[in-house]
Amino acid sequence: MTEPIHDPRSTIPAPTAPILSVTALTRQIRLLLEDGFGQVWVEGEISNLKTYDSGHTYFTLKDAGAQLKCMVWAQHARLLNGKLADGRKIQAYGRVSVFEKSGQYQLYVEDVKEAGRGALQEAFEKLKAKLKAEGLFDAGRKKPLPIFPRCIGVVSSPTGAAIRDFLRALDRRFPNLNVLVYPSRVQGDGAAVEIAAGIRALNGRPEVDVIVVMRGGGSLEDLWAFNEEIVARALAASRKPTISAVGHEVDFTISDFVADLRAATPTAAAEQVIRSCAEWLGQIRSIERQLFQKTRLLLADWKERLTDLRHALASREPRQVLREYRERVELVRQRLRELDPRWLVGSWRQKLALAGESLSRIASRAAVEGRYRLRQCEARVALLNPRATLKRGYSMTFDRATGRLIKSAAGISTGTVLRTELHDGALESEVRCPTKP
């Protein structure tokens, strides 16, 4: 005999109260929480801290057994600046409520007090102190990056935003550069082991010149794989230069301290791993100009030195040397001839003959000049002779008795005998009636 099938729904009583909507039920839960708890203090460790452009801040407050979503309005977040950080253990004051749209309860934080370090932060500081004491952070052990890497090795998630940002920035700066990616998880269980394995694997690739470990930003838990000792040891043991590009500019991990270079972001790593093509081309052009100028100066210097050597060789050419010695010998012979007595007597005779000729020429010129001057003087004397004047029709009258030249009629008395000379003779006359002026 077949037993009747039991329907479990038959035990559910028929509704006696109004049926609630999801919104109504959620609202009642919110009111119950707000009325039942009101303002509370809750202690826990911060994780997944995020602040948005609106100024509102969100984080998770957790302990070993549970997690609580927290939200800080912008007006309170400004007052709590510096008190909130991933891994920090705090005491948060606020009211418990429900965000109705998601049906999730959370704590609306209004004030915060520091309650000590969280577990992750404690582990971070402990490992940091240990590795620093071993010298893994020392600047002296840092390896310089290659100036021109042929191939860049990357340990990261092949699907993450970090690798895409890195490759885009690298392509803008230096297109077609070789990049070898070792795929690895960058958070969660086993991520640290994969990252360390990637570093060791890329060290075994001869074409790789530099290794970059990277991931995007996140909470302290998200970045924790790069705070693991196994990753730090792998970076320290790397024979090739390493770059740590983990998180955002404000994020620091153990990998940043151990790696040879810390880049603030994956994009910054692309800018630091190699100079851009434009910078290389500019430097090459500058070197080209310098080489051209130095080569031109060097050629000019060598040309001048070659000219000097040619002149020096020409001055030492055997025929030129013999010619100079012949000139010197001839000069010595000439001086010896000048010192020979016979040559001196002949020289003086020649000089006396030349002097005699000079004196004869001087005397001849003096005689000619004397005769010329004498004729000039005679002409002047003849011109000044009074008798020469008489030839032109003039006459001179003298007192015959005294021989005085008569220049005026005054003083001439009657009976005075005068003598008048003409150019061809003389006449005598007697004054009978002198006239007075």
C-alpha positions as CSV (number, residue, x, y, z in Angstrom):
1,M,0.0,0.0,0.0
2,T,1.4,3.3,-1.0
3,E,1.9,5.9,1.7
4,P,0.4,9.4,0.9
5,I,3.0,12.0,-0.1
6,H,3.6,14.5,2.7
7,D,3.7,18.1,1.5
8,P,5.9,20.2,3.9
9,R,4.1,23.3,2.8
10,S,0.9,22.0,4.5
11,T,2.5,22.8,7.9
12,I,3.1,26.5,7.0
13,P,0.3,28.6,8.6
14,A,-1.8,30.9,6.4
15,P,-0.7,34.6,6.6
16,T,-2.6,36.4,9.3
17,A,-0.6,39.7,9.1
18,P,0.1,41.9,6.1
19,I,2.8,40.6,3.7
20,L,5.9,42.8,3.9
21,S,7.8,44.1,0.9
22,V,11.6,43.8,0.8
23,T,11.9,47.5,1.3
24,A,9.5,47.4,4.3
25,L,11.3,44.5,5.9
26,T,14.7,46.1,5.4
27,R,13.5,49.4,6.8
28,Q,12.1,47.6,9.9
29,I,15.5,45.8,10.4
30,R,17.3,49.2,10.1
31,L,15.0,50.7,12.7
32,L,15.5,47.7,15.0
33,L,19.3,48.0,14.7
34,E,19.3,51.8,15.2
35,D,17.0,51.6,18.2
36,G,18.6,48.5,19.6
37,F,22.3,49.6,19.4
38,G,22.3,53.3,18.9
39,Q,25.9,54.8,19.1
40,V,28.6,52.2,19.8
41,W,32.4,51.8,20.0
42,V,33.8,49.0,17.9
43,E,37.5,47.8,17.8
44,G,39.1,46.2,14.9
45,E,41.7,46.4,12.1
46,I,41.3,48.5,9.0
47,S,41.4,46.9,5.6
48,N,40.3,47.9,2.0
49,L,40.4,51.6,2.8
50,K,39.2,53.7,-0.1
51,T,38.4,57.4,-0.4
52,Y,36.3,58.7,-3.4
53,D,36.2,62.0,-5.1
54,S,33.1,62.9,-3.1
55,G,35.2,62.8,0.0
56,H,33.3,59.8,1.5
57,T,35.6,57.0,2.9
58,Y,34.8,53.3,3.0
59,F,36.7,50.5,4.8
60,T,36.3,47.2,6.5
61,L,36.8,46.8,10.2
62,K,37.8,43.2,11.0
63,D,39.1,40.9,13.7
64,A,39.8,37.2,13.8
65,G,36.2,36.2,13.7
66,A,34.2,38.6,11.6
67,Q,34.1,41.7,9.4
68,L,32.1,44.9,9.5
69,K,31.6,47.4,6.7
70,C,32.2,51.0,7.7
71,M,31.4,54.3,6.0
72,V,32.6,57.8,6.9
73,W,30.8,60.8,5.5
74,A,33.0,63.5,4.0
75,Q,32.5,66.1,6.8
76,H,33.8,63.5,9.3
77,A,36.5,62.1,7.0
78,R,38.2,65.6,6.8
79,L,38.5,65.5,10.6
80,L,39.8,62.0,10.7
81,N,42.6,62.6,8.1
82,G,45.7,60.7,9.1
83,K,44.0,58.4,11.6
84,L,42.8,55.9,8.9
85,A,45.3,53.5,7.2
86,D,45.2,49.9,6.1
87,G,46.5,47.6,8.8
88,R,45.9,50.0,11.6
89,K,44.0,48.8,14.7
90,I,41.4,51.4,15.8
91,Q,38.4,52.0,18.0
92,A,35.6,53.4,15.8
93,Y,32.6,55.3,17.2
94,G,29.4,55.6,15.3
95,R,25.9,54.3,14.7
96,V,24.9,50.9,13.3
97,S,22.4,51.0,10.5
98,V,21.4,49.3,7.2
99,F,22.0,50.6,3.7
100,E,18.6,49.7,2.3
101,K,19.6,49.5,-1.3
102,S,22.0,46.7,-0.7
103,G,20.4,45.3,2.4
104,Q,23.8,45.4,4.1
105,Y,24.3,46.6,7.6
106,Q,27.3,48.9,8.4
107,L,28.8,51.3,10.9
108,Y,28.6,55.0,10.1
109,V,31.8,56.2,11.7
110,E,32.0,59.6,13.4
111,D,35.2,59.4,15.4
112,V,38.3,57.2,15.6
113,K,40.8,56.4,18.3
114,E,44.0,54.4,17.6
115,A,44.0,51.1,19.4
116,G,47.4,49.8,18.4
117,R,48.8,48.0,15.4
118,G,46.8,45.4,13.4
119,A,48.1,41.9,12.9
120,L,49.2,42.6,9.3
121,Q,50.9,45.8,10.2
122,E,52.7,44.1,13.0
123,A,53.9,41.4,10.6
124,F,55.0,44.0,8.1
125,E,57.0,46.0,10.6
126,K,58.6,42.8,12.1
127,L,59.7,41.5,8.7
128,K,60.9,45.0,7.6
129,A,63.1,45.2,10.8
130,K,64.5,41.7,10.2
131,L,65.5,42.2,6.6
132,K,66.9,45.7,7.3
133,A,69.1,44.2,10.0
134,E,70.4,41.7,7.5
135,G,71.4,44.5,5.1
136,L,68.8,43.7,2.4
137,F,67.8,47.4,2.2
138,D,71.4,48.8,2.0
139,A,72.1,51.2,-0.8
140,G,75.5,49.6,-1.4
141,R,74.0,46.3,-2.6
142,K,71.7,48.0,-5.1
143,K,72.5,47.2,-8.7
144,P,72.4,50.0,-11.4
145,L,69.8,49.6,-14.1
146,P,71.1,49.0,-17.6
147,I,71.2,52.1,-19.8
148,F,69.6,50.4,-22.8
149,P,67.8,47.1,-21.9
150,R,67.3,44.8,-24.8
151,C,64.5,42.9,-23.1
152,I,62.4,43.7,-20.0
153,G,61.1,40.8,-17.8
154,V,57.8,41.4,-16.0
155,V,56.3,39.4,-13.2
156,S,52.6,40.3,-12.9
157,S,49.1,39.2,-13.7
158,P,48.8,39.2,-17.6
159,T,45.1,40.3,-17.3
160,G,45.5,43.1,-14.8
161,A,45.3,46.9,-15.4
162,A,48.9,47.3,-14.2
163,I,50.5,45.4,-17.1
164,R,48.3,47.2,-19.6
165,D,49.3,50.6,-18.2
166,F,53.0,49.6,-18.2
167,L,52.9,48.3,-21.8
168,R,51.1,51.4,-23.0
169,A,53.5,53.8,-21.3
170,L,56.5,51.7,-22.6
171,D,55.1,51.8,-26.2
172,R,54.8,55.5,-26.1
173,R,58.4,56.0,-24.9
174,F,60.1,53.2,-26.9
175,P,58.0,51.2,-29.4
176,N,58.8,47.6,-30.2
177,L,60.9,47.0,-27.2
178,N,61.0,43.3,-26.2
179,V,59.0,42.5,-23.1
180,L,58.9,39.0,-21.5
181,V,55.9,38.5,-19.1
182,Y,55.9,35.7,-16.5
183,P,52.2,35.3,-15.6
184,S,51.6,35.2,-11.9
185,R,48.8,35.9,-9.4
186,V,49.4,39.1,-7.5
187,Q,47.2,38.6,-4.5
188,G,45.7,35.7,-2.5
189,D,47.0,32.4,-1.3
190,G,50.0,31.2,-3.3
191,A,50.6,34.5,-5.0
192,A,53.9,35.1,-3.2
193,V,55.2,31.7,-4.2
194,E,54.4,32.4,-7.9
195,I,56.0,35.9,-7.8
196,A,59.2,34.5,-6.3
197,A,59.2,31.7,-8.9
198,G,58.8,34.3,-11.7
199,I,61.8,36.3,-10.4
200,R,64.0,33.1,-10.4
201,A,62.7,32.1,-13.9
202,L,63.5,35.4,-15.5
203,N,67.0,35.3,-13.9
204,G,67.5,32.2,-16.0
205,R,66.7,33.9,-19.3
206,P,69.9,35.4,-20.8
207,E,68.0,37.8,-23.0
208,V,66.4,39.6,-20.0
209,D,68.3,42.6,-18.8
210,V,66.0,43.9,-16.0
211,I,63.1,42.5,-14.0
212,V,60.0,44.4,-13.0
213,V,57.5,43.1,-10.4
214,M,54.2,45.0,-10.4
215,R,50.5,45.2,-9.6
216,G,48.0,48.0,-9.2
217,G,46.8,49.6,-6.0
218,G,44.8,48.0,-3.2
219,S,44.4,47.5,0.5
220,L,47.2,46.1,2.7
221,E,45.7,42.6,2.3
222,D,45.6,43.1,-1.5
223,L,49.3,44.0,-1.6
224,W,50.4,41.4,1.0
225,A,52.0,39.0,-1.5
226,F,54.7,41.6,-2.0
227,N,55.3,41.8,1.8
228,E,56.1,38.1,2.0
229,E,59.6,37.0,2.9
230,I,59.9,34.6,0.0
231,V,59.4,37.5,-2.5
232,A,61.9,39.7,-0.6
233,R,64.5,36.8,-0.7
234,A,64.0,36.2,-4.4
235,L,64.5,39.9,-5.1
236,A,67.6,40.1,-3.0
237,A,69.1,37.0,-4.7
238,S,68.4,38.3,-8.2
239,R,71.5,38.6,-10.3
240,K,69.7,41.0,-12.6
241,P,68.6,44.5,-11.6
242,T,65.0,44.6,-10.2
243,I,62.3,47.3,-10.1
244,S,59.3,47.1,-7.7
245,A,56.2,48.9,-9.0
246,V,53.5,47.9,-6.6
247,G,50.3,49.9,-5.8
248,H,50.0,53.6,-5.9
249,E,52.4,56.3,-5.0
250,V,51.4,56.2,-1.3
251,D,51.8,52.4,-1.0
252,F,55.0,50.9,0.3
253,T,55.8,47.2,0.4
254,I,58.8,45.1,1.5
255,S,59.5,44.6,-2.2
256,D,60.0,48.3,-2.6
257,F,62.8,48.3,0.0
258,V,64.6,45.2,-1.3
259,A,64.4,45.9,-5.0
260,D,67.2,47.9,-6.7
261,L,64.7,50.6,-7.6
262,R,61.2,51.5,-6.4
263,A,58.7,52.9,-8.9
264,A,55.6,54.7,-7.5
265,T,53.3,53.1,-10.1
266,P,53.6,50.7,-13.1
267,T,53.5,53.7,-15.4
268,A,56.4,55.2,-13.5
269,A,58.3,52.0,-13.9
270,A,58.0,52.2,-17.7
271,E,59.4,55.8,-17.5
272,Q,62.3,54.7,-15.3
273,V,63.3,51.5,-17.0
274,I,64.4,53.2,-20.3
275,R,64.7,56.7,-21.7
276,S,62.3,57.7,-24.4
277,C,63.3,57.5,-28.1
278,A,63.1,61.3,-28.3
279,E,65.6,61.6,-25.5
280,W,67.9,59.1,-27.1
281,L,67.7,60.8,-30.4
282,G,68.4,64.2,-28.8
283,Q,71.4,62.8,-27.1
284,I,72.7,61.1,-30.3
285,R,72.3,64.4,-32.2
286,S,74.1,66.2,-29.4
287,I,77.0,63.7,-29.5
288,E,77.0,63.9,-33.3
289,R,77.5,67.7,-33.2
290,Q,80.2,67.3,-30.6
291,L,82.0,64.7,-32.6
292,F,81.8,66.8,-35.8
293,Q,83.2,69.9,-34.0
294,K,86.0,67.9,-32.2
295,T,86.8,66.1,-35.5
296,R,87.0,69.4,-37.4
297,L,89.2,70.9,-34.7
298,L,91.4,67.8,-34.6
299,L,91.8,67.8,-38.4
300,A,92.7,71.5,-38.4
301,D,95.3,70.8,-35.7
302,W,96.8,67.9,-37.6
303,K,96.8,69.9,-40.8
304,E,98.7,72.7,-39.0
305,R,101.1,70.2,-37.5
306,L,101.6,68.5,-41.0
307,T,102.4,71.9,-42.5
308,D,105.0,72.6,-39.7
309,L,106.5,69.1,-40.4
310,R,106.7,69.8,-44.1
311,H,108.5,73.1,-43.5
312,A,110.8,71.4,-41.0
313,L,111.6,68.6,-43.5
314,A,112.1,71.1,-46.3
315,S,114.6,73.1,-44.2
316,R,116.5,69.8,-43.5
317,E,116.5,68.7,-47.2
318,P,120.1,67.9,-48.2
319,R,120.2,70.2,-51.2
320,Q,118.8,73.0,-49.1
321,V,121.4,72.3,-46.4
322,L,124.2,72.4,-49.0
323,R,122.8,75.6,-50.5
324,E,122.9,77.2,-47.0
325,Y,126.4,76.1,-46.4
326,R,127.6,77.4,-49.8
327,E,126.0,80.8,-48.9
328,R,127.8,80.8,-45.6
329,V,131.2,79.8,-47.2
330,E,130.7,82.6,-49.8
331,L,130.0,85.1,-47.0
332,V,133.2,84.0,-45.2
333,R,135.2,84.4,-48.4
334,Q,133.8,87.9,-48.9
335,R,134.8,88.9,-45.4
336,L,138.3,87.4,-45.9
337,R,138.7,89.4,-49.1
338,E,137.7,92.5,-47.3
339,L,140.5,91.8,-44.7
340,D,143.2,91.1,-47.4
341,P,145.9,94.0,-47.5
342,R,146.1,93.9,-51.2
343,W,142.4,94.1,-51.5
344,L,142.4,96.9,-49.0
345,V,145.0,98.9,-51.0
346,G,143.1,98.4,-54.3
347,S,139.9,99.3,-52.5
348,W,141.4,102.6,-51.2
349,R,142.9,103.4,-54.6
350,Q,139.4,102.9,-56.1
351,K,137.9,105.0,-53.4
352,L,140.5,107.8,-54.0
353,A,139.9,107.7,-57.8
354,L,136.2,108.0,-57.1
355,A,136.9,110.8,-54.7
356,G,139.1,112.6,-57.3
357,E,136.4,112.2,-60.0
358,S,133.9,113.6,-57.5
359,L,136.1,116.6,-56.7
360,S,136.7,117.3,-60.4
361,R,133.0,117.2,-61.1
362,I,132.4,119.5,-58.1
363,A,135.1,122.0,-59.2
364,S,133.8,122.0,-62.8
365,R,130.3,122.7,-61.5
366,A,131.6,125.4,-59.2
367,A,133.5,127.1,-62.1
368,V,130.5,127.1,-64.3
369,E,128.3,128.4,-61.5
370,G,130.9,131.1,-60.7
371,R,131.1,132.4,-64.2
372,Y,127.3,132.5,-64.4
373,R,127.1,134.4,-61.1
374,L,129.9,136.8,-62.3
375,R,128.0,137.6,-65.5
376,Q,124.9,138.3,-63.4
377,C,126.8,140.7,-61.2
378,E,128.4,142.4,-64.2
379,A,124.9,142.9,-65.7
380,R,123.6,144.3,-62.4
381,V,126.7,146.7,-62.1
382,A,126.3,147.8,-65.7
383,L,122.6,148.4,-65.1
384,L,123.4,150.5,-62.1
385,N,126.2,152.5,-63.9
386,P,125.1,156.2,-64.3
387,R,126.8,156.4,-67.7
388,A,124.6,153.6,-69.0
389,T,121.7,155.8,-68.1
390,L,123.2,158.7,-70.2
391,K,122.9,156.5,-73.3
392,R,119.1,156.6,-72.9
393,G,119.2,160.5,-73.4
394,Y,120.1,161.6,-69.9
395,S,123.0,163.8,-68.8
396,M,124.9,164.8,-65.6
397,T,126.0,168.3,-64.7
398,F,128.9,169.1,-62.4
399,D,130.4,172.3,-61.0
400,R,133.6,172.4,-62.9
401,A,135.5,174.2,-60.1
402,T,134.3,171.8,-57.3
403,G,133.3,168.7,-59.3
404,R,130.0,168.6,-57.3
405,L,127.1,167.0,-59.0
406,I,124.4,169.6,-59.6
407,K,121.1,168.2,-58.4
408,S,119.2,171.5,-57.9
409,A,119.2,175.1,-59.4
410,A,119.3,176.5,-55.9
411,G,122.6,177.8,-54.9
412,I,123.9,178.4,-58.4
413,S,125.2,181.9,-59.0
414,T,125.9,183.9,-62.1
415,G,129.2,183.2,-63.7
416,T,129.5,179.6,-62.4
417,V,131.1,177.4,-64.9
418,L,129.3,174.0,-65.3
419,R,130.4,170.8,-67.0
420,T,127.7,168.6,-68.6
421,E,128.5,165.0,-69.5
422,L,126.7,163.2,-72.2
423,H,127.1,159.6,-73.2
424,D,129.5,160.4,-75.9
425,G,131.3,163.6,-74.5
426,A,131.1,166.6,-72.3
427,L,130.1,170.3,-72.6
428,E,131.1,173.4,-70.6
429,S,128.8,176.3,-70.0
430,E,128.6,179.5,-67.9
431,V,125.5,180.5,-65.9
432,R,124.4,184.0,-66.9
433,C,120.9,184.3,-65.4
434,P,120.0,181.6,-63.0
435,T,116.3,181.2,-62.5
436,K,114.8,180.7,-59.1
437,P,112.0,178.3,-58.4
